[in-house]
Amino acid sequence: MSLPDTIVIDGHAYSWRHLCDLRHQQVEAWKAAHPRQLALFAVIDDARPAAERTAAGRYCEPSLLDWGT
């Protein structure tokens, strides 16, 4: 038994291949409308703890002079 070529949604039959083709066209159109911009410099992952990645986080949780230990 082969798989059916149609899918029924809300009582309407749609061709599965046609839906896949339409989706592929949508993705291609979106990619054409939003071109990738190359980075001006090398992207480096930030290895700092999450609280130290922003100025507000460094202010709220200073770690350079941790006098508590």
N, C-alpha and C positions, 0 to 999 in steps of 0.2 A: 504494500500500500504506500503510495507516494504522499508527500505532504501537500496540502492545498496551497494554491498560489494566491488565494484571497484571504483577507482578514475582515471580520464583520465587527464594525464599531457603531453602536447606536442604531442597529438595523440596516446600515449601509455597508455594502461590500466594497472593499478597496483592494487593488492589486498590490501585493507585498513588494514586488520588484519596482513598481511605479513609485511607491512611497519611499523606498530606499534611494531611488534616483533623485526624487525631489529633495530628500534630506541632503544628499551629496551636493546638489546644486546650491542649497542654502549654505552649507559649510564653505563651499568654494567662493560664493558671493561675499560671505562674511570675511573670509581671509583676504579677498581683494580689497574690501573696504577698510580693513585694519591691517596695513602692512607692518611687518616687524621692523623695528628700528634697531640698528646695531648699537651696542654699548660703546660709549666713548672711552671707557677704561675697563680694566679687568674687574669682574665682580668677585668679591671676596666674602666668604661667609663670616658673620660676626660670631665669634666663639665666646663672647662675654655672657655672663648670666643675664637672664631676661630683665632683671631690675636695673642693670647697669647699661642697657642699650640706649636709654633716653636720658636727657638731662634731668628731667623730673624724677626718674627712678634713681639716678645717682645722688640727687639731693635728698630724697626721702630715705634712702638706705646707703649711706656712705660706707665704703669698705676700705679705703686707703688707710685711715687712721682709726682702726677699730680698737678703741680703748677698753672695751668690755672684756677682752680676753687677757 
